[in-house]
C-alpha cells in the first residue's frame, strides 16, 4: 500500500535526516 510504503520510507528518510 502506498500509505504503508510512505510511512516506512518516511521512517527511513527520517533516520538519515533528509530534513
N, C-alpha and C positions, 0 to 999 in steps of 0.2 A: 504493500500500500504506500502511496505517496506520503501520507501523513507519517506513517511509521518511519519511512526512509528519511523524511525531513527531520524528524526528531533525532534519529540515530546519527544522521550526518551532522546535524547541528551540534550534537554532543561531541563528536569527533573534532569538528572545527573548533568548538569552544576550547577543547583541550589544547589544541595547537595555539589558540589565542589569535584567531584570524582578526578579531576586532579588539 
